[in-house]
């Protein structure tokens, strides 16, 4: 599913114009991105949690050459689904 698909679903289900549906979806993503950039956790009840985690610098290996390299510290985004979502995905 792409952002365009999400906009189309908002348009279909809520009856907003496509322009308004696009603004709503873009606004939600912008808000989420801003909060994650600040290091905030996003918890969506019944869906899951988005958390930014810090990864420390570490030694790695270039798989093509086998030489050791230094992997710089970085931030990564993780998602952990809620039990409600997990149950929905695994129901038979």
JORAQUI-V668543 format. One line per field, one symbol per residue. ss: DSSP state (H for helix, E for strand, C for the rest). Layout:
ss->???
This chain:
ss->CCHHHHHHHHHHHHCCCHHHHHHHHHHHHHHHHHHHHCCCCEEECCCEEEEEEEECCEEEECCCCCCEEEECCEEEEEEEECHHHHHHHHCC
